[in-house]
Amino acid sequence: MRLLNTLLEKWRTLRPSHDADVRRSLVESLYASPTSLTIGAVTGVAVGIVISSMSGPGPIQLVVTALCVVATLRVISAVFFHRQLKRGTAVASRNWELIYELGAWGYSGLLGLMAFVTLLGSNNPVTHMLSVSMATGYAGGISGRNAGRVQIAIGQVCLTLLPTATGLWLQGSTGYRVLSVAMVMMVLGLAEISSTIHRIVVQALVGRRDKSLLAEKFERLARFDNLTGLENRLAMQTRLRDIFDSSEKRNDAVTILWMDIDRFKEINDSLGHMVGDQLLRGVAERLTEVVQGRGRIARFGGDEFVIICPDMDRVTAAALAQEIIGYFAYGFDLPDNHLQVTASIGYAVAPQDGRDMDELMQHADLALYEAKHAGRNRAASFNWSLKERFNRLHEIETGLRRALEGEELTLLYQPIVDLATGHIDACEALIRWHHPVLGAIPPSEFIPIAESMGMIEGITQWVLREACLAAATWPSDVRIAINISPASLKSNELPGSVIAALLESGLPARRLELEVTESIFLDDSGQTNAVLRELQRIGLRLALDDFGTGYSSLAYLRSYRFDTLKIDQSFMAGVSANAEDRAIVRAIGNLARDLAMDTVAEGIETRDQLAHAKEAGFTNVQGYLFSRPVGLDRIGELIAAGPLEGAERPDPVPTLRRRRAG
């Protein structure tokens, strides 16, 4: 009874519950080697036939016959399942486990019964030896083979050895009874061996399972965006590369739609990153809703999403892009906010817009940039003119890095004439760049690029130095005027650069006039105000350039003490024919006079325009009527020539020469 309780307790503790994957692997291990099962079956049947033939008619024949039937069925089922397993069609279900369990217990029980019947029904020591050896050998082997399903292994050991031990005990002789006791102890030992092997097998399977799950987790992290659940950049690029590498897809239309959320940074900065993340998840869900099975969506990074649509032409791509933009009109209901946001989309279609992944991605990105540049909340298709603009932009960006070192930048000077005396009162320094490949590039094109690249401060320092060195060679009553980029005014380096240029050149601060435009006040965080005040403390002059064209406000004139107002040439161009322009010019002239400011009328090209500037009370004029922008040597000649009479002579150069000769 104590032995039975021990075995039952071990039975209960050795039936752990495993997850489906581990259990399936354990069941498959039962059928992993049909060869060993076949050898065991053939050996048992052969021994049974030998014992039956040596024992004569009786119960042993019935047991051996049943053993042959069960062994044959086990071999057939094992071979059948193993073949399915190799083909990958097998399902290691509970039914297959039950079939193996019943067959194993039936075969083991018949072996034990064969030994029991042989020991009690025959006096032949040879048959005793054969039956006992077969039972113990089978039990020893099966305890290891079937340890994956430990209840089957222990059941087989018990069904084989306990009837054999009983037969040995009942046989009566001392040697047989000693062997019976040893066999009972063997049952406990084999049960312990089976349980140990089982634990090792399960630990290995669980470890392999955990490793596989970890690998899957890392693979998912590598391929999917953790925030939105969409594929990430790596997965998208891999998918696109596979499409282009596939011979079936190489000549088919493939569309990439590149989308980002307009002004997403403002949402992140004002409402916080948590709201930004909620919005990104909402956008991912909305895109999945719209696109459905027409393409694969990936979060490329930040607020950018890429949609890959195989077999989609340009017309269909345009319709899908508009559909996405339309869906954004409904807004996004977040836990604590309702956000109305828009999206911009650029799309490119292979093979017309690119024959490899990198080219098509680049062109879709260019189209997105075009959509943004055109005002956002719209879609733009790639066209090759965008590529030409991109190439030019790239050439300019690359060239700017060497322009300063390669002495490709030059300064020209245009005189600003005092209307009262005709003398040159100041000269405006105008930067020019002759690119070795692209030729002359206007400042209106390369200055914004320099600002975006963070190079404007270096260019400003160069202009200040060169212009101040030039002005130091002029008479002491001639100033130098320099345009200052709004980006430079947001930097703390500008006052230091100005002081360095003045010290190196020896130019007094009062002879340096910095020209700024009204745009500097649109995004004033206090930095612009501080820089302007510091520059005024140095003693130099400030001019408000292009007055009247931007977001003009008289509050600027009250908040900042400008020395000069420069009226934009667009007003002077229409002053002869347009009464409104004449009224504006006169009003600005009167305003500046009352505020004790100098005024400069830009773009003076005709004597009639000059007459209107005089009538309006302007103190200074600037334009082609007097001189185009010229080099350093030529501007020195113009300054030395004396007063100009551009109002009387459209070409001032001959007049200057006569005055100098006289």
KALIN-V952732 format. One record per pair of residues at least 24 apart in sequence whose C-alpha atoms are under 7 Angstrom apart, sorted by the first residue. I is the first residue (numbers start at 1). J is the second residue. D is the distance in Angstrom with one decimal. If there is no record, write none. Layout:
# KALIN-V952732
{{I/J/D} {I/J/D}}
This chain:
# KALIN-V952732
{{11/151/6.5} {14/150/6.5} {14/151/6.9} {14/195/6.6} {15/151/6.7} {22/205/6.1} {22/206/6.6} {24/92/5.4} {26/148/5.2} {26/149/6.4} {27/92/6.1} {27/97/6.0} {28/92/6.2} {29/148/6.7} {30/146/6.1} {31/78/5.8} {31/82/6.0} {32/82/6.7} {34/78/5.6} {34/79/5.9} {37/75/6.8} {38/75/5.7} {41/71/5.2} {44/134/6.9} {47/130/6.9} {51/127/5.5} {55/122/6.5} {60/114/6.6} {60/117/6.4} {60/118/6.9} {63/110/6.5} {63/114/6.2} {67/107/6.3} {67/110/6.0} {70/103/6.7} {70/107/6.1} {71/107/6.6} {74/103/6.1} {101/152/6.0} {104/156/6.6} {105/155/6.6} {105/156/5.5} {105/159/7.0} {108/156/5.3} {108/159/5.7} {108/160/5.1} {109/159/4.7} {109/160/5.6} {111/135/6.2} {111/160/5.9} {112/159/6.1} {112/160/4.1} {112/161/6.1} {112/163/5.1} {112/164/5.4} {113/163/6.2} {115/164/5.4} {116/163/5.7} {116/164/5.2} {116/167/4.6} {119/167/5.7} {119/168/6.6} {119/171/6.5} {120/167/6.4} {120/171/6.2} {132/164/6.7} {135/160/5.9} {135/161/6.4} {136/161/6.7} {140/190/6.8} {143/190/6.1} {143/194/5.2} {144/194/5.9} {144/197/6.9} {147/194/5.0} {147/195/6.9} {147/197/6.0} {147/198/5.0} {148/198/5.2} {148/201/6.5} {150/194/6.2} {150/195/6.3} {150/198/6.2} {153/194/6.7} {154/191/5.6} {157/187/6.4} {158/187/6.5} {161/187/6.8} {225/299/6.8} {227/281/6.9} {228/280/7.0} {228/281/5.0} {228/284/6.2} {230/297/6.6} {230/298/5.3} {230/299/6.2} {231/297/6.7} {231/298/4.5} {231/299/6.3} {232/298/5.3} {232/299/5.2} {232/300/5.9} {233/298/6.6} {233/299/6.5} {233/300/4.7} {236/298/6.1} {240/357/6.4} {241/357/6.1} {244/356/6.4} {244/357/6.8} {251/351/6.7} {252/311/6.1} {253/310/6.5} {253/311/4.9} {253/312/5.7} {253/313/5.8} {253/349/6.4} {253/350/5.3} {253/351/6.2} {254/309/5.9} {254/310/4.5} {254/311/5.4} {254/312/5.8} {254/349/5.6} {254/350/5.0} {255/308/6.0} {255/309/5.1} {255/310/6.3} {255/312/5.8} {255/313/6.9} {255/317/6.9} {255/347/6.9} {255/348/5.8} {255/349/4.4} {255/350/6.3} {256/306/6.8} {256/307/5.7} {256/308/4.9} {256/309/6.3} {256/347/5.5} {256/348/5.5} {256/349/6.5} {256/364/6.5} {257/306/5.7} {257/307/5.1} {257/308/6.7} {257/345/6.5} {257/346/5.8} {257/347/4.3} {257/348/6.8} {257/364/6.6} {258/305/6.0} {258/306/4.6} {258/307/6.6} {258/345/5.5} {258/346/5.2} {258/347/6.0} {258/364/6.0} {258/365/6.5} {258/368/6.4} {259/304/5.6} {259/305/5.2} {259/306/6.2} {259/343/6.7} {259/344/5.6} {259/345/4.3} {259/346/6.5} {259/368/7.0} {260/303/5.4} {260/304/4.3} {260/305/6.1} {260/343/5.8} {260/344/5.7} {260/345/6.7} {261/303/5.8} {261/342/6.2} {261/343/4.5} {261/344/6.5} {262/341/6.9} {262/342/5.6} {262/343/5.2} {262/344/6.5} {262/376/6.7} {264/303/6.9} {278/334/6.7} {282/332/6.8} {290/324/6.5} {313/349/6.7} {314/349/6.2} {321/345/6.7} {321/379/6.3} {322/379/6.9} {325/377/7.0} {342/377/5.3} {343/376/6.9} {343/377/5.0} {344/368/6.6} {344/371/6.0} {344/372/6.3} {344/376/5.4} {344/377/4.9} {344/378/5.1} {344/379/5.8} {345/371/6.5} {345/378/6.4} {345/379/4.5} {345/380/6.4} {346/371/6.4} {346/379/5.6} {346/380/4.9} {346/381/5.8} {347/380/6.5} {347/381/5.1} {347/382/6.2} {348/381/6.1} {348/382/5.3} {396/446/7.0} {408/433/6.0} {408/434/6.1} {409/433/4.7} {409/434/7.0} {411/631/7.0} {412/629/5.4} {412/630/5.0} {412/631/4.9} {412/632/6.8} {413/629/4.9} {413/630/5.3} {413/631/6.2} {413/632/6.9} {413/635/6.5} {414/627/6.6} {414/628/6.1} {414/629/4.3} {414/630/6.4} {415/622/6.5} {415/627/6.8} {416/620/6.4} {416/621/5.7} {416/622/4.8} {417/620/5.3} {417/621/5.3} {417/622/6.3} {418/619/6.1} {418/620/4.6} {418/621/6.8} {419/619/5.7} {419/620/5.3} {419/621/6.8} {421/643/6.5} {422/643/4.3} {422/644/4.7} {422/645/6.2} {423/642/6.0} {423/643/4.0} {423/644/6.0} {424/478/6.9} {424/639/6.2} {424/643/7.0} {425/478/5.2} {425/479/6.5} {426/478/5.0} {426/479/4.4} {426/480/5.5} {426/481/6.8} {427/479/6.4} {427/480/5.1} {427/481/5.9} {428/480/5.9} {428/481/4.5} {428/482/6.0} {429/467/6.6} {429/480/6.9} {429/481/6.1} {429/482/5.5} {451/487/6.4} {456/488/6.8} {457/488/5.9} {461/497/5.8} {464/498/6.7} {464/501/5.9} {465/501/4.7} {468/501/6.4} {468/502/6.6} {468/505/5.9} {468/507/6.4} {469/505/4.9} {472/505/6.3} {472/506/6.8} {472/507/5.5} {474/636/7.0} {478/511/6.9} {479/511/4.4} {479/512/5.8} {479/513/7.0} {480/511/6.3} {480/512/5.2} {480/513/6.1} {481/512/6.2} {481/513/4.6} {481/514/5.7} {481/515/6.7} {482/513/6.4} {482/514/5.0} {482/515/5.8} {483/514/5.9} {483/515/4.6} {483/516/6.2} {484/514/6.4} {484/515/5.9} {484/516/5.7} {486/520/5.2} {489/528/5.6} {489/531/6.5} {490/527/5.8} {490/528/5.6} {495/535/6.1} {509/538/6.8} {509/539/5.4} {509/540/4.6} {510/539/5.8} {510/540/4.6} {510/541/6.2} {511/540/6.8} {512/540/5.5} {512/541/6.3} {513/540/6.0} {513/541/4.4} {513/542/5.5} {513/543/6.7} {514/541/6.3} {514/542/5.1} {514/543/6.1} {515/542/6.1} {515/543/4.6} {515/544/5.8} {515/545/5.8} {516/543/6.3} {516/544/5.3} {516/545/5.6} {517/544/5.7} {517/545/4.9} {517/546/6.3} {518/550/6.2} {518/551/6.6} {518/552/6.8} {519/550/6.9} {563/597/5.3} {563/598/6.2} {564/597/5.3} {564/598/4.5} {564/599/5.4} {565/597/6.9} {565/598/6.3} {565/599/4.8} {565/600/6.3} {566/599/5.7} {566/600/4.6} {566/601/6.0} {566/602/6.8} {567/600/6.3} {567/601/5.3} {567/602/6.3} {568/602/5.9} {569/601/6.9} {569/602/4.7} {569/603/4.5} {572/603/6.6} {572/604/6.9} {572/609/6.3} {575/609/6.7} {576/608/6.9} {576/609/6.6} {585/616/6.4} {586/616/4.4} {589/616/5.5} {589/617/5.4} {589/618/5.7} {590/617/7.0} {607/647/5.0} {610/647/6.4} {625/650/5.3} {625/651/6.7} {626/651/6.9} {626/652/5.7}}
